Amino acid sequence: MKAAIVLFILNSVTTRLLKMSNDKILLPAITFVSFLLSLTMFRMESEFTNSVNVVWPLMTMTLGTGPLVIAAAITFVKRKFRRDGGMNRSGQGN
């Protein structure tokens, strides 16, 4: 059932991106590519287990916290090297 939903979504998105009027013309090609990807993705169950338990959490932590750390570093640098430091010339806050 999940494969049918994914194929439907892939077919809909592809036909809309390519602005095709016949939405059934690409379905065999998309199905064949999905079939080949499912065959070549993992050779053994241990590869799948390693990918799910080790690689995926590492990727989500890196890709999830990376942009946040970069944004925090940029904010820190901007505040650190601001010319007037948030004060006006008389030494009082804005």
C-alpha positions in Angstrom: 0.0 0.0 0.0 2.8 2.4 0.8 4.5 1.7 -2.5 1.3 2.6 -4.4 1.0 5.9 -2.5 4.6 6.8 -3.2 4.2 5.9 -6.9 1.0 8.0 -7.1 2.8 11.0 -5.5 5.9 10.6 -7.7 3.8 10.4 -10.8 1.7 13.4 -9.9 4.7 15.6 -9.0 6.6 14.6 -12.1 3.7 15.2 -14.5 3.0 18.6 -12.9 6.7 19.6 -13.1 6.9 18.6 -16.7 3.5 20.1 -17.4 2.2 17.0 -19.2 -1.4 16.5 -20.0 -1.3 12.6 -19.9 -0.4 11.6 -16.4 -0.1 7.9 -17.2 2.7 8.1 -19.7 5.6 8.2 -17.1 4.1 5.7 -14.7 6.0 2.6 -16.1 9.3 4.4 -16.1 8.8 5.7 -12.5 7.7 2.2 -11.4 10.8 0.6 -13.0 13.2 3.1 -11.4 11.5 2.6 -8.0 11.8 -1.2 -8.4 15.5 -0.9 -9.3 16.2 1.3 -6.3 14.4 -1.2 -4.0 16.6 -4.0 -5.3 19.9 -2.2 -5.0 19.4 -0.3 -1.8 20.6 -2.9 0.7 22.2 -6.2 0.0 21.8 -7.7 3.5 19.6 -7.0 6.4 22.7 -6.0 8.5 23.3 -3.1 6.1 19.8 -1.9 6.7 20.1 -2.2 10.4 23.4 -0.3 10.4 21.9 2.4 8.2 18.8 2.8 10.4 20.5 2.6 13.8 23.8 4.4 13.1 23.8 6.5 9.9 20.3 7.9 10.1 20.6 9.4 13.6 24.0 10.8 12.8 22.6 12.5 9.7 19.6 13.9 11.5 21.7 15.2 14.3 24.2 16.8 12.0 21.7 18.2 9.5 19.4 19.3 12.3 21.9 21.0 14.6 24.3 22.2 12.0 22.2 25.2 10.7 21.3 26.1 14.3 24.9 26.2 15.3 25.8 28.3 12.2 23.0 30.8 12.9 24.1 31.1 16.5 27.7 31.6 15.5 26.7 34.3 13.0 24.6 36.1 15.6 27.4 35.9 18.1 29.9 37.4 15.6 27.5 40.2 14.6 26.9 41.1 18.3 30.6 40.9 19.2 31.9 43.1 16.4 29.1 45.6 16.3 30.6 49.1 16.2 28.8 50.9 19.0 27.9 47.9 21.0 24.2 48.9 21.3 25.0 52.1 23.1 24.6 55.7 21.9 27.4 58.2 22.1 26.4 59.4 25.6 27.0 55.9 27.0 23.3 55.1 27.6 21.4 52.2 26.1 19.1 52.8 23.1 
